[in-house]
Amino acid sequence: MSSSAEILSQAFTLGYTYTRTTGPVVGQFLTGLRSRKVLGIKGSDGKVLMPPVEYDPHTAEALSEFVDVADCGTVTTWAWVSQPRKAHPSDKPFAWALITLDGADTPMLHWVDAGEISAMKTGMRVKVRWAAQTKGLIGDINGFVPEDMDLTTELEENTSTEPVTGIDAPSYLTYNFTAGGATARYLAKLKQGKLVGQRCPSCSNVYIPPRGSCAACGVATTDEVELTDKATVESFTIVHIPIPNNPIKPPYVIANLVLDGANISFLHLLSECNNSDVRIGMRVQAVWKPAEEWGYAMENILYFKPLDEPDVPVDQIGKLAEGGR
């Protein structure tokens, strides 16, 4: 086995397209923003909480008495962002600030478009800069600006009368993945159209994709094993719900497959068969992309298709590896 491998690194984005209900308090607050109106809520001690919360922070009782507050206020503290990131609300330097609106007793967090850091200070007066088109989201407040700034943006009226009861709340995490030695060698072989796993020197289990160590024994897997592209269905799921940005239209089958010569399964797509015909123990084989399209990814295999071979008994799946348990 080669002691070195090409360093492979790639950026990934993990995303969840959540949709959430707002509840009666946040819903009314967002409905107010859609009409360019700011609402707080009165607590048990008479103080106006802004943004409004559903339950009193002191007594935990449900709150329901809304109070109109102004769309201008005072900066109580702030932090300057000199190099905005892609996810920030502005592509120019700005300040995150806690702002106490007139009529409220607690500050809200939002951003201030002050232009220069020299313009920011604790105690400065700011006002809301409303979005040209409101949607019933916190982004309807397109930042705060110094109170004496002249705003000439033409505003469109949102004529919707339905209360805001739900919002899209997607969550995305962008990160950079660098493959370790075992994974890098596996991906390099995959680019050559080869499926290579690693065998544990203690229990002889063969892992693909390799993990660098055996999950059962905790020892390094040093022996590389080239496997065929034939496999057995260990378990499967028929997907009926569409996934955003996924070109594959449901229903389709995703299966845990155990390659001949391996003991551990991996996920891949099944095709060229009726979903109702898929079964545990079914024999399948990889369908590869054209060789000129191969890269460092399992997507080199388009999907697995059924083979005209007898099913493998359930108690024998994952036991076809030479020397495996």
C-alpha positions as CSV (number, residue, x, y, z in Angstrom):
1,M,0.0,0.0,0.0
2,S,1.3,3.5,-0.9
3,S,2.3,5.5,2.2
4,S,1.2,8.8,0.6
5,A,-1.8,10.0,-1.3
6,E,-2.9,13.2,-3.0
7,I,-4.5,15.7,-0.7
8,L,-8.1,16.1,-1.7
9,S,-10.2,19.0,-0.4
10,Q,-13.7,20.3,-1.4
11,A,-16.2,22.7,-0.1
12,F,-19.7,21.4,0.9
13,T,-22.9,23.0,1.9
14,L,-25.2,21.2,4.3
15,G,-28.8,22.6,4.1
16,Y,-32.1,22.0,5.8
17,T,-35.1,23.7,4.3
18,Y,-37.2,24.1,7.4
19,T,-40.7,25.6,7.5
20,R,-41.9,26.6,10.9
21,T,-45.1,28.0,12.4
22,T,-44.8,31.3,14.1
23,G,-47.3,31.0,16.9
24,P,-49.7,33.9,17.9
25,V,-47.1,36.3,19.3
26,V,-44.3,36.1,16.7
27,G,-46.9,35.8,14.0
28,Q,-48.6,39.1,15.1
29,F,-45.1,40.8,15.4
30,L,-44.3,39.7,11.8
31,T,-47.7,40.7,10.5
32,G,-47.0,44.1,12.0
33,L,-43.7,44.4,10.2
34,R,-45.3,43.5,6.9
35,S,-47.4,46.7,7.4
36,R,-44.2,48.6,8.5
37,K,-45.5,48.7,12.1
38,V,-43.4,47.7,15.1
39,L,-45.0,45.9,18.0
40,G,-43.8,45.1,21.5
41,I,-45.5,43.2,24.3
42,K,-46.2,44.2,27.9
43,G,-44.7,42.0,30.6
44,S,-46.0,41.3,34.2
45,D,-43.9,44.1,35.6
46,G,-45.3,46.6,33.0
47,K,-42.1,46.8,30.9
48,V,-42.5,46.5,27.2
49,L,-40.5,43.7,25.7
50,M,-39.2,44.1,22.2
51,P,-39.1,41.9,20.2
52,P,-42.2,40.4,21.8
53,V,-42.0,37.0,23.6
54,E,-44.7,34.5,24.3
55,Y,-44.0,34.0,28.0
56,D,-43.1,36.4,30.8
57,P,-39.4,36.1,31.7
58,H,-40.2,36.5,35.4
59,T,-43.5,34.6,36.0
60,A,-43.6,32.4,32.8
61,E,-47.2,33.3,32.3
62,A,-48.5,33.7,28.7
63,L,-48.3,37.3,27.4
64,S,-50.9,38.8,25.0
65,E,-51.0,42.6,25.5
66,F,-49.3,44.1,22.4
67,V,-47.9,47.7,22.5
68,D,-47.0,49.9,19.6
69,V,-43.5,51.1,19.7
70,A,-41.6,53.6,17.5
71,D,-39.5,52.8,14.5
72,C,-36.6,54.8,16.0
73,G,-34.5,54.4,19.0
74,T,-31.1,54.5,20.7
75,V,-28.0,52.3,20.3
76,T,-27.0,50.8,23.7
77,T,-24.0,48.9,22.5
78,W,-22.5,47.8,19.2
79,A,-19.7,45.9,17.3
80,W,-18.2,46.8,14.0
81,V,-17.9,44.3,11.1
82,S,-15.1,45.6,8.8
83,Q,-15.1,42.5,6.5
84,P,-18.7,41.3,5.9
85,R,-19.2,37.7,4.9
86,K,-21.5,36.3,2.3
87,A,-24.2,35.5,4.9
88,H,-24.2,39.0,6.4
89,P,-27.0,41.5,5.7
90,S,-24.7,44.0,4.0
91,D,-21.7,43.7,1.6
92,K,-20.3,46.9,3.1
93,P,-18.8,47.4,6.6
94,F,-21.6,47.8,9.2
95,A,-22.4,47.4,12.9
96,W,-24.3,44.9,14.8
97,A,-26.1,46.8,17.5
98,L,-28.5,46.5,20.4
99,I,-31.1,49.1,19.9
100,T,-33.8,50.2,22.4
101,L,-36.7,51.5,20.4
102,D,-38.7,54.4,21.8
103,G,-41.6,52.9,23.8
104,A,-39.7,49.7,24.6
105,D,-37.7,48.8,27.7
106,T,-35.5,46.0,26.2
107,P,-33.1,46.3,23.2
108,M,-33.4,44.4,20.0
109,L,-30.4,43.1,17.9
110,H,-30.2,44.4,14.4
111,W,-27.7,45.9,12.0
112,V,-26.8,49.6,11.5
113,D,-25.7,51.1,8.2
114,A,-23.6,53.9,9.5
115,G,-21.2,54.1,6.5
116,E,-18.0,54.5,8.6
117,I,-17.0,53.2,12.0
118,S,-16.4,56.8,13.1
119,A,-20.1,57.5,12.8
120,M,-21.0,54.7,15.3
121,K,-21.3,55.5,19.0
122,T,-23.2,54.3,22.0
123,G,-26.2,56.6,22.6
124,M,-26.6,57.5,18.9
125,R,-30.1,57.9,17.5
126,V,-31.1,55.6,14.7
127,K,-34.3,54.8,12.7
128,V,-35.6,51.9,10.7
129,R,-34.9,51.7,7.0
130,W,-37.9,49.7,5.7
131,A,-37.5,47.3,2.8
132,A,-39.1,48.4,-0.4
133,Q,-41.2,45.3,-0.4
134,T,-42.2,43.8,2.9
135,K,-43.0,40.0,3.4
136,G,-43.7,39.6,7.0
137,L,-40.1,38.8,8.0
138,I,-37.5,40.4,10.3
139,G,-35.8,41.4,7.0
140,D,-38.6,43.9,6.4
141,I,-36.4,46.1,8.6
142,N,-33.6,46.6,6.1
143,G,-31.2,47.8,8.8
144,F,-31.1,50.9,10.9
145,V,-29.6,54.2,9.8
146,P,-28.7,57.4,11.7
147,E,-31.9,59.3,12.6
148,D,-30.9,62.4,10.6
149,M,-30.3,60.5,7.4
150,D,-32.7,61.3,4.5
151,L,-34.4,58.2,3.2
152,T,-35.8,58.6,-0.3
153,T,-36.5,54.9,-1.2
154,E,-39.9,54.3,-2.8
155,L,-41.9,51.9,-0.7
156,E,-44.5,49.5,-2.0
157,E,-47.6,48.8,0.1
158,N,-48.3,45.1,1.0
159,T,-52.0,44.7,0.8
160,S,-52.2,41.2,2.2
161,T,-54.7,40.9,5.0
162,E,-54.0,37.3,6.1
163,P,-52.0,37.1,9.3
164,V,-48.5,35.6,9.2
165,T,-48.7,32.0,10.5
166,G,-45.6,30.4,9.1
167,I,-42.2,31.2,7.6
168,D,-39.4,29.5,5.7
169,A,-36.4,29.1,8.0
170,P,-33.7,27.3,6.0
171,S,-30.4,26.5,7.8
172,Y,-27.2,26.1,5.8
173,L,-23.7,25.2,6.9
174,T,-20.8,25.6,4.5
175,Y,-17.6,23.8,5.4
176,N,-14.5,22.5,3.7
177,F,-13.8,18.8,3.8
178,T,-10.2,17.5,3.5
179,A,-10.0,13.7,3.0
180,G,-7.7,11.7,5.2
181,G,-5.1,9.2,3.9
182,A,-7.5,6.2,3.6
183,T,-10.3,8.3,2.0
184,A,-7.9,10.0,-0.4
185,R,-6.6,6.7,-1.7
186,Y,-10.1,5.3,-2.0
187,L,-11.2,8.4,-4.1
188,A,-8.1,8.2,-6.2
189,K,-8.9,4.6,-7.1
190,L,-12.5,5.5,-7.7
191,K,-11.4,8.0,-10.3
192,Q,-9.7,5.0,-12.1
193,G,-13.0,3.1,-12.0
194,K,-11.9,0.8,-9.1
195,L,-13.7,0.1,-5.9
196,V,-11.1,-0.4,-3.1
197,G,-11.8,-1.1,0.5
198,Q,-9.6,-1.9,3.5
199,R,-9.4,-5.0,5.6
200,C,-9.0,-5.1,9.4
201,P,-5.9,-7.2,10.3
202,S,-7.7,-8.3,13.5
203,C,-11.2,-9.4,12.5
204,S,-10.8,-9.4,8.7
205,N,-13.9,-7.3,8.1
206,V,-13.6,-5.3,4.8
207,Y,-14.8,-1.7,4.8
208,I,-15.8,0.3,1.8
209,P,-15.6,3.3,1.8
210,P,-12.6,2.7,4.1
211,R,-12.4,4.5,7.4
212,G,-8.8,4.1,8.2
213,S,-9.5,2.0,11.3
214,C,-11.9,-0.8,12.2
215,A,-15.0,0.3,14.1
216,A,-15.2,-3.0,15.9
217,C,-11.5,-3.6,16.8
218,G,-10.2,0.0,16.9
219,V,-7.0,-0.9,14.9
220,A,-5.7,0.6,11.7
221,T,-6.9,-1.0,8.5
222,T,-3.7,-1.3,6.5
223,D,-4.6,-4.0,3.8
224,E,-6.3,-2.6,0.7
225,V,-8.7,-4.9,-1.1
226,E,-9.9,-4.3,-4.7
227,L,-13.6,-5.4,-5.0
228,T,-16.0,-6.0,-7.8
229,D,-18.9,-3.7,-8.6
230,K,-21.5,-6.4,-7.8
231,A,-23.4,-6.1,-4.5
232,T,-26.4,-7.3,-2.4
233,V,-29.2,-5.2,-1.1
234,E,-29.0,-5.2,2.7
235,S,-32.0,-2.8,3.2
236,F,-33.7,-0.1,1.2
237,T,-36.1,2.8,1.3
238,I,-38.6,4.0,-1.3
239,V,-38.4,7.8,-1.3
240,H,-41.8,9.5,-2.0
241,I,-41.0,13.1,-0.8
242,P,-39.2,15.4,-3.2
243,I,-35.9,16.9,-2.0
244,P,-35.1,20.5,-3.0
245,N,-32.4,20.7,-5.8
246,N,-32.4,17.0,-6.2
247,P,-32.7,16.2,-10.0
248,I,-34.1,12.7,-9.2
249,K,-37.9,12.7,-9.1
250,P,-39.7,10.4,-6.6
251,P,-40.6,7.7,-6.1
252,Y,-37.1,6.1,-6.2
253,V,-35.2,3.6,-4.2
254,I,-32.1,4.2,-2.0
255,A,-30.5,1.1,-0.7
256,N,-27.8,-0.1,1.7
257,L,-25.6,-2.2,-0.5
258,V,-22.9,-4.7,0.5
259,L,-20.3,-5.2,-2.3
260,D,-19.1,-8.7,-2.9
261,G,-16.0,-9.1,-0.7
262,A,-17.1,-6.4,1.8
263,N,-18.8,-6.7,5.2
264,I,-20.1,-3.2,5.6
265,S,-22.8,-1.5,3.5
266,F,-23.0,1.9,1.8
267,L,-25.9,4.0,0.3
268,H,-26.6,4.2,-3.4
269,L,-29.5,4.6,-5.9
270,L,-31.2,1.6,-7.5
271,S,-32.8,1.9,-11.0
272,E,-33.8,-0.1,-14.1
273,C,-36.4,-2.0,-12.0
274,N,-39.9,-1.5,-10.5
275,N,-39.7,-0.2,-7.0
276,S,-42.1,-2.9,-5.9
277,D,-39.7,-5.5,-7.1
278,V,-36.8,-4.4,-4.8
279,R,-36.1,-6.8,-1.9
280,I,-33.5,-7.6,0.7
281,G,-31.0,-10.0,-0.7
282,M,-31.5,-8.8,-4.3
283,R,-28.3,-9.0,-6.4
284,V,-27.3,-5.8,-8.2
285,Q,-24.4,-4.3,-10.2
286,A,-23.1,-0.8,-10.7
287,V,-23.9,1.3,-13.8
288,W,-20.9,3.6,-14.4
289,K,-20.7,7.0,-16.1
290,P,-18.5,7.2,-19.2
291,A,-14.8,7.0,-18.1
292,E,-14.1,10.5,-19.3
293,E,-16.6,11.8,-16.7
294,W,-15.0,10.0,-13.8
295,G,-13.9,12.2,-10.9
296,Y,-13.1,11.8,-7.2
297,A,-16.6,10.9,-6.2
298,M,-19.1,8.0,-5.8
299,E,-21.2,9.8,-8.4
300,N,-19.0,8.0,-11.0
301,I,-21.6,5.2,-10.5
302,L,-24.9,6.5,-11.8
303,Y,-26.9,3.7,-10.0
304,F,-27.1,0.0,-9.4
305,K,-29.3,-2.2,-11.5
306,P,-30.7,-5.7,-10.8
307,L,-28.7,-8.8,-11.8
308,D,-30.2,-12.1,-13.0
309,E,-28.7,-14.0,-10.0
310,P,-30.4,-15.8,-7.1
311,D,-31.0,-13.7,-4.0
312,V,-28.6,-14.0,-1.1
313,P,-30.1,-15.4,2.1
314,V,-30.5,-12.6,4.7
315,D,-28.2,-14.3,7.2
316,Q,-25.4,-14.5,4.6
317,I,-25.4,-10.8,3.5
318,G,-22.1,-9.2,4.3
319,K,-20.4,-12.6,4.8
320,L,-19.1,-13.1,1.3
321,A,-15.7,-11.5,2.0
322,E,-12.8,-13.9,1.9
323,G,-11.7,-14.4,5.5
324,G,-14.6,-12.3,6.8
325,R,-16.8,-13.3,9.7
